[in-house]
Amino acid sequence: MFSRLFTKHPASVGESYLQHLTHSASFGLTMLAGAFACFIHALLPMLFERTGSGIIARLHDRMIVNRSRIKRAKGCEPAE
C-alpha cells in the first residue's frame, strides 16, 4: 500500500517512479531557471527579454503537446 502512494500518479501518466522523478525534477529546474530570468528581467529589462516566455512555451510542448502525441500513438485518444 505504501509503495502505491509513490507509483499511482506516475503510472497514470505512463511513467515509472524513476522516470517521473527525472521528468518532474527537470521541469522544476527549468522553471527555476525561468523564474530567475524573469526576476533579472524585472530589474534589468534589457536582459532576458524572451527567456521566460520561451521556457514556458518549451515546457508546454514537453508536457501537453508531446503527451497528447504519445496518447494518440498508443491509441488512447482520437487525433484532432
N, CA, C and O atoms as CSV, one atom per row, in Angstrom:
chain,resi,resn,atom,element,x,y,z
A,1,MET,N,N,0.822,-1.193,0.000
A,1,MET,CA,C,0.000,0.000,0.000
A,1,MET,C,C,0.876,1.272,0.000
A,1,MET,O,O,0.611,2.216,-0.744
A,2,PHE,N,N,1.916,1.278,0.841
A,2,PHE,CA,C,2.776,2.451,0.917
A,2,PHE,C,C,3.456,2.732,-0.420
A,2,PHE,O,O,3.553,3.888,-0.833
A,3,SER,N,N,3.924,1.693,-1.095
A,3,SER,CA,C,4.602,1.906,-2.380
A,3,SER,C,C,3.633,2.425,-3.437
A,3,SER,O,O,4.046,3.131,-4.357
A,4,ARG,N,N,2.364,2.088,-3.320
A,4,ARG,CA,C,1.362,2.579,-4.271
A,4,ARG,C,C,1.246,4.100,-4.223
A,4,ARG,O,O,0.933,4.729,-5.234
A,5,LEU,N,N,1.494,4.691,-3.065
A,5,LEU,CA,C,1.472,6.151,-2.960
A,5,LEU,C,C,2.496,6.785,-3.901
A,5,LEU,O,O,2.294,7.892,-4.400
A,6,PHE,N,N,3.595,6.071,-4.135
A,6,PHE,CA,C,4.664,6.586,-4.985
A,6,PHE,C,C,4.492,6.204,-6.453
A,6,PHE,O,O,5.139,6.799,-7.315
A,7,THR,N,N,3.648,5.239,-6.756
A,7,THR,CA,C,3.553,4.739,-8.130
A,7,THR,C,C,2.227,5.039,-8.821
A,7,THR,O,O,2.149,4.955,-10.047
A,8,LYS,N,N,1.189,5.384,-8.072
A,8,LYS,CA,C,-0.137,5.587,-8.674
A,8,LYS,C,C,-0.130,6.715,-9.711
A,8,LYS,O,O,-0.528,6.508,-10.857
A,9,HIS,N,N,0.318,7.895,-9.313
A,9,HIS,CA,C,0.318,9.009,-10.264
A,9,HIS,C,C,1.281,8.778,-11.426
A,9,HIS,O,O,0.880,8.960,-12.575
A,10,PRO,N,N,2.533,8.386,-11.181
A,10,PRO,CA,C,3.409,8.128,-12.336
A,10,PRO,C,C,2.806,7.128,-13.327
A,10,PRO,O,O,2.912,7.316,-14.539
A,11,ALA,N,N,2.181,6.078,-12.818
A,11,ALA,CA,C,1.557,5.092,-13.706
A,11,ALA,C,C,0.422,5.720,-14.506
A,11,ALA,O,O,0.187,5.340,-15.653
A,12,SER,N,N,-0.287,6.682,-13.905
A,12,SER,CA,C,-1.410,7.313,-14.605
A,12,SER,C,C,-0.965,8.145,-15.799
A,12,SER,O,O,-1.761,8.422,-16.697
A,13,VAL,N,N,0.299,8.542,-15.812
A,13,VAL,CA,C,0.832,9.294,-16.958
A,13,VAL,C,C,1.806,8.454,-17.769
A,13,VAL,O,O,2.550,8.982,-18.596
A,14,GLY,N,N,1.801,7.142,-17.534
A,14,GLY,CA,C,2.594,6.221,-18.342
A,14,GLY,C,C,4.079,6.209,-18.018
A,14,GLY,O,O,4.903,5.946,-18.894
A,15,GLU,N,N,4.432,6.491,-16.762
A,15,GLU,CA,C,5.838,6.526,-16.379
A,15,GLU,C,C,6.072,5.659,-15.149
A,15,GLU,O,O,5.157,5.407,-14.365
A,16,SER,N,N,7.306,5.211,-14.996
A,16,SER,CA,C,7.711,4.556,-13.756
A,16,SER,C,C,8.000,5.664,-12.737
A,16,SER,O,O,8.035,6.845,-13.083
A,17,TYR,N,N,8.204,5.268,-11.487
A,17,TYR,CA,C,8.536,6.252,-10.457
A,17,TYR,C,C,9.807,7.020,-10.826
A,17,TYR,O,O,9.837,8.247,-10.738
A,18,LEU,N,N,10.856,6.303,-11.238
A,18,LEU,CA,C,12.120,6.972,-11.571
A,18,LEU,C,C,12.000,7.867,-12.801
A,18,LEU,O,O,12.593,8.944,-12.837
A,19,GLN,N,N,11.242,7.437,-13.809
A,19,GLN,CA,C,11.018,8.288,-14.979
A,19,GLN,C,C,10.298,9.567,-14.566
A,19,GLN,O,O,10.659,10.663,-14.994
A,20,HIS,N,N,9.274,9.409,-13.727
A,20,HIS,CA,C,8.506,10.574,-13.282
A,20,HIS,C,C,9.378,11.504,-12.434
A,20,HIS,O,O,9.297,12.725,-12.568
A,21,LEU,N,N,10.202,10.934,-11.573
A,21,LEU,CA,C,11.114,11.730,-10.766
A,21,LEU,C,C,12.042,12.553,-11.655
A,21,LEU,O,O,12.240,13.746,-11.424
A,22,THR,N,N,12.606,11.909,-12.667
A,22,THR,CA,C,13.520,12.586,-13.579
A,22,THR,C,C,12.817,13.700,-14.349
A,22,THR,O,O,13.321,14.821,-14.424
A,23,HIS,N,N,11.648,13.391,-14.924
A,23,HIS,CA,C,10.924,14.406,-15.701
A,23,HIS,C,C,10.469,15.555,-14.814
A,23,HIS,O,O,10.605,16.719,-15.193
A,24,SER,N,N,9.933,15.246,-13.644
A,24,SER,CA,C,9.452,16.302,-12.744
A,24,SER,C,C,10.594,17.189,-12.264
A,24,SER,O,O,10.454,18.412,-12.216
A,25,ALA,N,N,11.711,16.585,-11.910
A,25,ALA,CA,C,12.866,17.374,-11.477
A,25,ALA,C,C,13.374,18.259,-12.606
A,25,ALA,O,O,13.769,19.402,-12.375
A,26,SER,N,N,13.366,17.731,-13.825
A,26,SER,CA,C,13.788,18.513,-14.984
A,26,SER,C,C,12.870,19.717,-15.188
A,26,SER,O,O,13.339,20.825,-15.449
A,27,PHE,N,N,11.562,19.495,-15.068
A,27,PHE,CA,C,10.607,20.602,-15.189
A,27,PHE,C,C,10.847,21.626,-14.090
A,27,PHE,O,O,10.860,22.828,-14.355
A,28,GLY,N,N,11.035,21.163,-12.867
A,28,GLY,CA,C,11.245,22.072,-11.747
A,28,GLY,C,C,12.484,22.929,-11.918
A,28,GLY,O,O,12.443,24.138,-11.686
A,29,LEU,N,N,13.580,22.315,-12.322
A,29,LEU,CA,C,14.814,23.071,-12.540
A,29,LEU,C,C,14.662,24.075,-13.679
A,29,LEU,O,O,15.166,25.195,-13.603
A,30,THR,N,N,13.966,23.663,-14.730
A,30,THR,CA,C,13.733,24.572,-15.854
A,30,THR,C,C,12.873,25.748,-15.420
A,30,THR,O,O,13.125,26.885,-15.819
A,31,MET,N,N,11.851,25.481,-14.601
A,31,MET,CA,C,11.002,26.572,-14.106
A,31,MET,C,C,11.785,27.516,-13.191
A,31,MET,O,O,11.577,28.729,-13.230
A,32,LEU,N,N,12.676,26.969,-12.375
A,32,LEU,CA,C,13.519,27.827,-11.533
A,32,LEU,C,C,14.401,28.731,-12.389
A,32,LEU,O,O,14.566,29.913,-12.086
A,33,ALA,N,N,14.960,28.175,-13.450
A,33,ALA,CA,C,15.787,28.979,-14.358
A,33,ALA,C,C,14.945,30.087,-14.992
A,33,ALA,O,O,15.403,31.224,-15.118
A,34,GLY,N,N,13.727,29.759,-15.388
A,34,GLY,CA,C,12.837,30.759,-15.973
A,34,GLY,C,C,12.460,31.838,-14.973
A,34,GLY,O,O,12.408,33.020,-15.314
A,35,ALA,N,N,12.195,31.427,-13.729
A,35,ALA,CA,C,11.867,32.396,-12.691
A,35,ALA,C,C,13.043,33.342,-12.447
A,35,ALA,O,O,12.865,34.554,-12.325
A,36,PHE,N,N,14.236,32.772,-12.379
A,36,PHE,CA,C,15.436,33.587,-12.188
A,36,PHE,C,C,15.574,34.606,-13.326
A,36,PHE,O,O,15.841,35.783,-13.084
A,37,ALA,N,N,15.391,34.146,-14.557
A,37,ALA,CA,C,15.490,35.045,-15.713
A,37,ALA,C,C,14.432,36.145,-15.642
A,37,ALA,O,O,14.712,37.292,-15.986
A,38,CYS,N,N,13.224,35.809,-15.201
A,38,CYS,CA,C,12.156,36.816,-15.093
A,38,CYS,C,C,12.481,37.862,-14.025
A,38,CYS,O,O,12.233,39.051,-14.225
A,39,PHE,N,N,13.034,37.423,-12.892
A,39,PHE,CA,C,13.413,38.380,-11.852
A,39,PHE,C,C,14.535,39.304,-12.321
A,39,PHE,O,O,14.507,40.505,-12.053
A,40,ILE,N,N,15.509,38.751,-13.010
A,40,ILE,CA,C,16.593,39.578,-13.554
A,40,ILE,C,C,16.020,40.552,-14.578
A,40,ILE,O,O,16.397,41.723,-14.605
A,41,HIS,N,N,15.106,40.067,-15.422
A,41,HIS,CA,C,14.476,40.929,-16.427
A,41,HIS,C,C,13.696,42.065,-15.760
A,41,HIS,O,O,13.679,43.187,-16.268
A,42,ALA,N,N,13.049,41.777,-14.620
A,42,ALA,CA,C,12.303,42.820,-13.918
A,42,ALA,C,C,13.231,43.951,-13.476
A,42,ALA,O,O,12.858,45.124,-13.520
A,43,LEU,N,N,14.433,43.590,-13.053
A,43,LEU,CA,C,15.398,44.597,-12.602
A,43,LEU,C,C,16.134,45.261,-13.755
A,43,LEU,O,O,16.394,46.464,-13.734
A,44,LEU,N,N,16.466,44.459,-14.760
A,44,LEU,CA,C,17.224,44.933,-15.911
A,44,LEU,C,C,16.486,44.529,-17.189
A,44,LEU,O,O,16.793,43.491,-17.776
A,45,PRO,N,N,15.516,45.338,-17.623
A,45,PRO,CA,C,14.631,44.953,-18.728
A,45,PRO,C,C,15.322,44.634,-20.048
A,45,PRO,O,O,14.737,43.992,-20.920
A,46,MET,N,N,16.562,45.080,-20.194
A,46,MET,CA,C,17.261,44.809,-21.448
A,46,MET,C,C,17.796,43.387,-21.501
A,46,MET,O,O,18.260,42.949,-22.554
A,47,LEU,N,N,17.745,42.648,-20.386
A,47,LEU,CA,C,18.234,41.267,-20.324
A,47,LEU,C,C,17.066,40.286,-20.318
A,47,LEU,O,O,15.988,40.597,-19.813
A,48,PHE,N,N,17.283,39.122,-20.873
A,48,PHE,CA,C,16.314,38.009,-20.847
A,48,PHE,C,C,14.925,38.428,-21.337
A,48,PHE,O,O,13.916,38.089,-20.720
A,49,GLU,N,N,14.881,39.167,-22.448
A,49,GLU,CA,C,13.617,39.697,-22.957
A,49,GLU,C,C,12.633,38.615,-23.370
A,49,GLU,O,O,11.422,38.814,-23.265
A,50,ARG,N,N,13.127,37.477,-23.836
A,50,ARG,CA,C,12.232,36.418,-24.317
A,50,ARG,C,C,12.442,35.088,-23.585
A,50,ARG,O,O,11.808,34.088,-23.921
A,51,THR,N,N,13.306,35.077,-22.615
A,51,THR,CA,C,13.687,33.820,-21.953
A,51,THR,C,C,12.510,33.179,-21.226
A,51,THR,O,O,12.254,31.988,-21.405
A,52,GLY,N,N,11.796,33.940,-20.415
A,52,GLY,CA,C,10.672,33.388,-19.653
A,52,GLY,C,C,9.587,32.819,-20.544
A,52,GLY,O,O,9.129,31.699,-20.320
A,53,SER,N,N,9.170,33.567,-21.546
A,53,SER,CA,C,8.115,33.089,-22.435
A,53,SER,C,C,8.592,31.891,-23.260
A,53,SER,O,O,7.806,30.991,-23.555
A,54,GLY,N,N,9.863,31.875,-23.630
A,54,GLY,CA,C,10.408,30.735,-24.371
A,54,GLY,C,C,10.419,29.469,-23.532
A,54,GLY,O,O,10.108,28.383,-24.023
A,55,ILE,N,N,10.782,29.616,-22.258
A,55,ILE,CA,C,10.787,28.457,-21.361
A,55,ILE,C,C,9.364,27.936,-21.171
A,55,ILE,O,O,9.143,26.725,-21.201
A,56,ILE,N,N,8.411,28.821,-20.977
A,56,ILE,CA,C,7.019,28.401,-20.818
A,56,ILE,C,C,6.546,27.653,-22.054
A,56,ILE,O,O,5.903,26.610,-21.933
A,57,ALA,N,N,6.852,28.166,-23.243
A,57,ALA,CA,C,6.430,27.515,-24.484
A,57,ALA,C,C,7.048,26.115,-24.617
A,57,ALA,O,O,6.365,25.168,-25.008
A,58,ARG,N,N,8.342,25.989,-24.291
A,58,ARG,CA,C,9.005,24.677,-24.389
A,58,ARG,C,C,8.433,23.689,-23.370
A,58,ARG,O,O,8.231,22.517,-23.687
A,59,LEU,N,N,8.176,24.157,-22.159
A,59,LEU,CA,C,7.607,23.266,-21.153
A,59,LEU,C,C,6.199,22.829,-21.549
A,59,LEU,O,O,5.825,21.674,-21.347
A,60,HIS,N,N,5.424,23.747,-22.110
A,60,HIS,CA,C,4.083,23.392,-22.582
A,60,HIS,C,C,4.171,22.318,-23.659
A,60,HIS,O,O,3.423,21.342,-23.631
A,61,ASP,N,N,5.077,22.498,-24.597
A,61,ASP,CA,C,5.245,21.488,-25.649
A,61,ASP,C,C,5.632,20.140,-25.056
A,61,ASP,O,O,5.094,19.107,-25.454
A,62,ARG,N,N,6.563,20.145,-24.108
A,62,ARG,CA,C,7.002,18.883,-23.494
A,62,ARG,C,C,5.880,18.216,-22.708
A,62,ARG,O,O,5.725,16.997,-22.767
A,63,MET,N,N,5.109,18.990,-21.985
A,63,MET,CA,C,4.112,18.396,-21.099
A,63,MET,C,C,2.789,18.107,-21.810
A,63,MET,O,O,2.255,17.005,-21.681
A,64,ILE,N,N,2.267,19.047,-22.538
A,64,ILE,CA,C,0.926,18.920,-23.105
A,64,ILE,C,C,0.954,18.362,-24.523
A,64,ILE,O,O,0.333,17.336,-24.797
A,65,VAL,N,N,1.657,19.017,-25.410
A,65,VAL,CA,C,1.656,18.627,-26.820
A,65,VAL,C,C,2.272,17.242,-26.991
A,65,VAL,O,O,1.694,16.390,-27.665
A,66,ASN,N,N,3.429,17.008,-26.394
A,66,ASN,CA,C,4.097,15.721,-26.537
A,66,ASN,C,C,3.274,14.600,-25.908
A,66,ASN,O,O,3.167,13.522,-26.492
A,67,ARG,N,N,2.695,14.829,-24.737
A,67,ARG,CA,C,1.874,13.806,-24.084
A,67,ARG,C,C,0.670,13.444,-24.953
A,67,ARG,O,O,0.295,12.274,-25.031
A,68,SER,N,N,0.061,14.438,-25.606
A,68,SER,CA,C,-1.068,14.170,-26.493
A,68,SER,C,C,-0.642,13.314,-27.676
A,68,SER,O,O,-1.369,12.412,-28.092
A,69,ARG,N,N,0.554,13.602,-28.224
A,69,ARG,CA,C,1.076,12.796,-29.332
A,69,ARG,C,C,1.286,11.354,-28.903
A,69,ARG,O,O,0.946,10.431,-29.643
A,70,ILE,N,N,1.837,11.153,-27.728
A,70,ILE,CA,C,2.100,9.804,-27.224
A,70,ILE,C,C,0.784,9.059,-27.026
A,70,ILE,O,O,0.678,7.887,-27.388
A,71,LYS,N,N,-0.218,9.725,-26.456
A,71,LYS,CA,C,-1.520,9.085,-26.254
A,71,LYS,C,C,-2.146,8.689,-27.584
A,71,LYS,O,O,-2.699,7.597,-27.710
A,72,ARG,N,N,-2.060,9.579,-28.585
A,72,ARG,CA,C,-2.611,9.248,-29.903
A,72,ARG,C,C,-1.883,8.067,-30.513
A,72,ARG,O,O,-2.506,7.190,-31.111
A,73,ALA,N,N,-0.555,8.042,-30.364
A,73,ALA,CA,C,0.240,6.942,-30.921
A,73,ALA,C,C,-0.127,5.618,-30.264
A,73,ALA,O,O,-0.082,4.571,-30.910
A,74,LYS,N,N,-0.486,5.657,-28.995
A,74,LYS,CA,C,-0.883,4.437,-28.282
A,74,LYS,C,C,-2.356,4.117,-28.489
A,74,LYS,O,O,-2.841,3.093,-28.007
A,75,GLY,N,N,-3.080,4.993,-29.211
A,75,GLY,CA,C,-4.493,4.754,-29.460
A,75,GLY,C,C,-5.397,5.101,-28.296
A,75,GLY,O,O,-6.512,4.587,-28.195
A,76,CYS,N,N,-4.926,5.969,-27.416
A,76,CYS,CA,C,-5.700,6.328,-26.224
A,76,CYS,C,C,-6.690,7.452,-26.470
A,76,CYS,O,O,-7.666,7.581,-25.730
A,77,GLU,N,N,-6.469,8.248,-27.466
A,77,GLU,CA,C,-7.407,9.328,-27.753
A,77,GLU,C,C,-7.375,9.614,-29.247
A,77,GLU,O,O,-6.358,9.375,-29.898
A,78,PRO,N,N,-8.467,10.120,-29.800
A,78,PRO,CA,C,-8.513,10.391,-31.239
A,78,PRO,C,C,-7.662,11.592,-31.614
A,78,PRO,O,O,-7.444,12.497,-30.808
A,79,ALA,N,N,-7.186,11.583,-32.858
A,79,ALA,CA,C,-6.413,12.713,-33.376
A,79,ALA,C,C,-7.344,13.902,-33.543
A,79,ALA,O,O,-8.539,13.730,-33.781
A,80,GLU,N,N,-6.798,15.117,-33.418
A,80,GLU,CA,C,-7.605,16.345,-33.533
A,80,GLU,C,C,-7.911,16.656,-34.957
A,80,GLU,O,O,-8.579,17.650,-35.241
